[in-house]
Amino acid sequence: MSIDVNNESGTEVDERAILDIARYALTRMRIHPLSELSVILVDADAMEQLHVQWMDLPGPTDVMSFPMDELRPPSKDSDEPPQGLLGDIVLCPEVAAKQAAEAPTRHSMDEELQLLTVHGVLHLLGYDHEEPGEKAEMFGLQSAIVDGWRAERGLPGPSPAPTVS
């Protein structure tokens, strides 16, 4: 799997963990190993510009996803995973740090970025959380992926509670 992580935010983050959890999520979702993904970390000003431009919403946000080939996970009956360009995930460490500090679970910025990376991957794969049923499915899958990744690495406790809305 080709995954590029480009930190343009000016904030020190655990890029290896972002790369690793993105790879884990794509493998768990049965995406072809030759698929490509880009993860970009930006500062709050750059994220705000993207948020206004693409969502027509003010202020910076935590994560945005820009799909390319609109890949979807294969059905349970299919042996053939899809291959292609997944697209871009844009993360904002400044927003992630604020959310992590305000969350009931009080976790680190890096843990929040890991959660947001999985959230972005799921958006690229067509998952959404506009409707209650969609939200339950997406957030349940997100927690299962983050918890599985953390368990495989011997990290304590469950994943942080979703802070994205």
Secondary structure by P-SEA (a helix, b strand, c coil): cbbbbbcccccccaaaaaaaaaaaaaaaacccccbbbbbbbbcaaaaaaaaaacccccccccbbbbbccccccccccccccccccbbbbbbbaaaaaaaaaaccccccaaaaaaaaaaaaaaaaaccccccaaaaaaaaaaaaaaaaaaaaaacccccccccccc
